[in-house]
Amino acid sequence: MSQQLQIILPLILMEFILKIIALVDLAKRNKRGVKGEKKFIWVIVILLFSTIGPVLYLAAGKKDFIEEEDN
């Protein structure tokens, strides 16, 4: 295996795993669980913007809900 491939292959694998994690998280959330409430836009961002897209979604695209208990 060439030295270049030994460097590039783990980076490609890491990017692929990051995209899968972001897409699975996005799929599990309802429409109100993402900023902008437009899941399709986030899919485009995750897929088109190499490593930055999934990181951007995971860091800033999710809304955190605090469920209030009825007393």
N, C-alpha and C positions, 0 to 999 in steps of 0.2 A: 504494500500500500504506500502510495507516495506521501510525502510529508504534507503537501497541500491538502490532500484529502483527509488526512488525520486531523487537521485543524478545522476544515470546513464542515465535515460530517457532523460533529457534535453541535455545531452552531445551527445547522439546518434542523437537526433533531430537536434541539431546544426550542427553536422558533415554532416548529410543528406542534409540540406539546403545549406550548403557551397558547397557540391559537385554539387548540382543542379545549383546553381549560376554560378559556374565555367564551367560546361558543356554547359549551355545555352549561356554564353559569347563566348565560344570556337566555338559553332555551328554558331553563328552569324558572326564570322570573316571569311574572306577569308584566303586562304592558306598563303598568304604573310603577314597576320596580326599577325602571331605568330612566335616567335623566333624558328629558325631551319626549319621553313616552313613545319613541319611534324605534322599535327593535330592528327594523330593516336597515336604518341608517347605521346602527351599531354593527350589524353584520358586515356591511360594506367597509366600515372603518377597520374592523378586525381583520378582514381578509385582504384588503388592498394595501394597508400600511404595515408592511412587514412586521417587525418586532414592536414598533411603537404603537400600532393599533390595539393589540391585545393589552398591552401595559396601560394605555390610556383608558380603555374600557374598565379594566380591573381597578384602576386607581381612582377614576373620576366618573365613570359612567353609571355606576350603581347607586341606587337610593337605599339608604338604610331606614327601615321602618321599625319603630318601637311600638309594639302592640300594648295597648292600654287594657288593663283588666277592668271589667265591669264590677263595681262593688255595690 
